[in-house]
Amino acid sequence: MMKEKLNAEQYDPFARGVFSVGVRDMNPFDERRNRRFPCSVWHPAEQGDYPLIIYSHPSGGNRRSATFLCEHLASHGYVVAALDHSEVFAAELARKAVETDEQKAARQAAWIANRVPDVRFLLDYFLRGEALEAKVKVDGGRVGIVGHSFGGWTALAATEADERIRAVVALAPGGSSETKQGMLKLKLNFSWRRDVPTLYLVAEKDSSLPLAGMRELFERTPATKRMLVLRRADHMHFMDNVEELHEAVRAMELPEELSWLKKEMLPISQLCSGAEAQMFARGLALCHMDAVLKQSEAAQKFLRGDLEAELARRGVEAFAHQT
């Protein structure tokens, strides 16, 4: 593990880490809900005892929605676990071809109700030590969570419910009081009973979850916190294949309640590139986890520095939210 120890001058959270990365798929079974969850894990190939990070995907996504981020974290000495949330595969939670407003509301409420239990199930599974080869162990005292959109809400809600979570990165999370038509109505109580350092990474031109809502959630977060805003970015900029996904949504036939979305989304040519967005997300998410879970002095010093200038040096335009 000595090769993790870098001084402040050497520390570069944007660069790939020194660990070779293994990737495994598995299907752990939840007896309580009678569900077998498709799950992927990215982990250092070398023997060691590593912090665990859970990744929670957005609505309409899956466990591999941000492989760029999961692999990057693993290359820096983290075990990163992600599952397909219940609404992706559970037949009883599937959309019906025809459903009443009441049936739709009940289905969405069930999606929401299953999210935090999904995370807690995955935590239990990995912290039992059965998921990986004996040489790779996870440290139950160093657990973080990263989530995007519905997954960002999941990360914040799971932190309230499970005190094993010690660090949060929320990527354009849901849960603000102002919800646009057709979006999931998510609520957060923020009844945290401890300080869980939280990093918000959000998009300046987010059509689905606008910046005003991000500011609201940030202000309500009862913890050590920081928020960085990626300029000229929209909601899909925290996923793999940014350009392709963004334009696919703009070309999609959307239900009437979401008809406003295509009108508000700018062409990808007017937004920042996927490469810039992924640089932004992977470097800052890693730095936050290093500073909190590994108590890295180099990472802590990096976060105290001029992050806007550090990002600009790498061709990424962003600004820090000022409280």
N, C-alpha and C positions, 0 to 999 in steps of 0.2 A: 504493500500500500504506500510505500515511500514515494513512488513516482507521482502521487497526487499532490504532494506538498510543493507548491510553487510560491515564490515570493511575489510581492506586488508588481514588480517590474516584468516578471515573466507571465503573469496571469492574463489570459485572453479567453473570456467565456464564449466568444463568437467562433473560435476555431474548434475543429473537431478534437475530441479528447484522445488520450494516449491508450485507452483500453480497446481491445478488440471486442466486437459486440456479437453476441449470440442472440438468435430470435427463435422462440418456440411458440407453438400453438397448443392449446389444451382445452378441455371441456369440463370444468368442475361442475359438480351437481349440487344444487341447493335442495336439500330434502324438504325444508319447510314449505317452499313454494313449488316443489316438483318441477324444477327447471334446470336444464343443463346449459350453461352459459358458454358460448364461444369466447375464448380469451386468448390474448397474445401477450408475451412478455419479452422485453428487450433487456439484456443483462450483460455485464462484463464477462468475458470468457475466462478471465483469470480467477483463481481462488481468492476469496475474501469475504468480508462481512460488510454489506453495503446498505445505505439508506434505501427506503422504498418510496416510489412515487406512483400514485394512481393517476391515470389519464381518463377523463370523462368526456365523451364525444358530444357533439351538438345534435339537436333534433334533425332527423333525416340523414345523419352520419352513421359511422360505425367505429369499432375499436381501432381501425387503421386510418382514421381521418387525418391524423397529423403524425405520420411516421417520421417526418423530418425532425420533429421535436423529440419524440420518444427515443429515436436512435442517438440523437445528439446527447441527451441526458445520460443514456447508458454508456456512451463512450467516455464520459467523465466520471464514471464510477457510481452509477445508480442502477437499481433494478426498477424497471418501469413496467407496470402492469395495466392492461386495458381490457375491458370486456365489451361485448355488444350489450347495451342496456336492454331491459326486458321488452320495451316496446318494439325493438327491432325484430324479434323472433317469436315472442309468445303469441300463440294463435288467439288467445282470449283478449289481447290488447290490439289486435290488428284493425285497421280501418275497414269499415263495411262499404260495399258498393253503394248502398243507399242507407242513410241513417238520419234519424230525427235530430233536431238540435239538442234534445235531452240526451240522446245516445252519444252524440259527439262530445258533449260536455262531460259525461260520465267516463268515456274513454280517455279523454285528456286528463281528467282528474286521476285516473288509474295510472297513466304514464308518470305523472308527477309523483304520486304516492310510492311508486316502485323505485325511483331513482336513488334515494339515500340508502334503502335496504340493499340495492345492488352494490353500492360502494362498500358497505359494511361487510357484505358477504365476501367480496373480493379481498378486503383487508384480512378478514378471518382466515381465508384460504391461504394467503401467502404468509401470514405470520405464524401459521401452524408449522411452516417449514417443509411442507410436502410437495410443493410445486416445482422445485428446482433440484438440480444435482447437489449432492452433499457439499461440494466444494464452494458453492455459491450460497451464501446465507443472507437473510435480510435482518436488519436491526429494527426491532419493534419500537425502539425509543427515538427513531429518526424517520418519521413518516411525513410525506408531503402529498399534496394533490394539485393537479392542473386540470382545468376544464374550460371548454369553449362554448359560449352561447347557453343553451340549455345545460350543457356540461359545466359552464361557469357558475350557473345557479346551483347546480348539483354540488360543486366544490364548496361553495359558501354554505349551503344548507347542511352538507355532511359534516362540516367543521363544527357546526352548532351541536350536532347529534353525537359526534364521536370524538372524544378527547384524545385519542391516539394521534390525530392529525396535528402536526406542529407547524406547517408552513403551507401557504396557499398562493397559487398563481391563477388569477381569474382573467380569461381572455374574452373580452367583450361579453360579459355575463348578462343573463336575463335576471329579472326580479325587481326592476324599478317600478314605481307606482304608476307611471304613465306607460300603458301598453298599446301599441298600434293595433288596428283592426286585423283580426286573423292570427295574431301571435298568441302563444301560450301565456295564460295569465298566471304568473309566478309570484310568490310572495316570500319575503325573507324577514325573519324576526330579529336576527343578529343577537340572539340571547347567548352570547359566548361568555363562558365563565373563566377565560384565561386569555392571555395575549397571544394571538396566532399571527405572526407577521404576514402581511398580505400584499401582494403585488398585483395591480390592475394594469393590463396591457390592452389598449382599446384603439378603435379606429376613428379617425377624424370625420370621415364621410360615411359612417355606418348608416345604411338605409333602414335596416331592420331594428336595430337597437341603438338609437341616436346617442350622441355624446352627452346630452343633458341627463339622460338616465344613468350613464356611467358616473357622472359627477355626484348624483344623488346617492348611489350605492357606496361610493367612496366615502362620502361624508358620514354615512351611517355606520360604516365599519368600525367596530369598537376594538381596534388593535393598532399596533405599529403598521403603517401603511405607506404606499407610494403608488403613483399612477403616471404612466407614460402613454402619450397619445401618438400614434403613427399617422403622419400626414398623408393625405390623398389615398387613404385606405378605406375599404368597405368591409362588410361582415365576413366575407369568404377569405380574407387575407390571412387567417390563422390556420389554414388547412393546406394539405398537399394540393398540387395542381391548381394554383390560385386562378390563373388566367382562364383555364378551361372551365372550372366550376362557376366562376363569376359570369362568364358569357352564356353558359348553359342555363343559368337561372334567368338571365335576361331574355332568352329565347323560349323559355318554358311556357306551356299553357298553365296558368295559375287559376285557382278558384276565385270567384268574384270577390271574396273578402280580402284577397291578397292582390287585387288588380293594381293597387297603388304602387306596389313594390317595383315593378318593371319601369314605371314612369320616373321613379326617384333614383334608380341605380344609374350611375354614370357608366359610359363605356369603359372597358378596362384600359383603353389607350389613354384615358384622362386620369388614371390612377397610378399609384406606385406599382412596381413590379412584384411578382411573387418572390423573387430572390431577395429583394429588400425586406419584405414583410417577414420572411422566414429568418433572415439574419436578426431582425429586431426581436422576434419572439424567442428564438432559441438561445440567443446570448443573454438576454435579460432574465428569462425564466431560470436558466442555469445559474446565473450569478446570484439570484435571490435564494435559490435552494442551497447553493454553496455557503452563502453568508449565514443562513439560519440552521440548516440541518448539519452542516459540517463545521460550522463556526469558523469558517475560513477568514483569516484576517485580510488576506489579499482581496477576497470578494467583498468584504465589508468596506475596505478602502476604495475599491472600484465604485461601489454604490454611492459612497460619499462624494465622489468626484463629479465632474461635469459630464453627465451622461449624454446630454444633447450633443456636445462636442465629440464625444467618443463615437456616437452613432454617425454623426456627419462625416467623420474621418473614413467611415466605411460606406459612405454613399447612402445613408439612411436618414431621412428627414423626420424628426420627431420632436416633441416638446414635453416637458414635465408639467403635470397639473400642479398649480400653486394653490395651497389651501389658504 
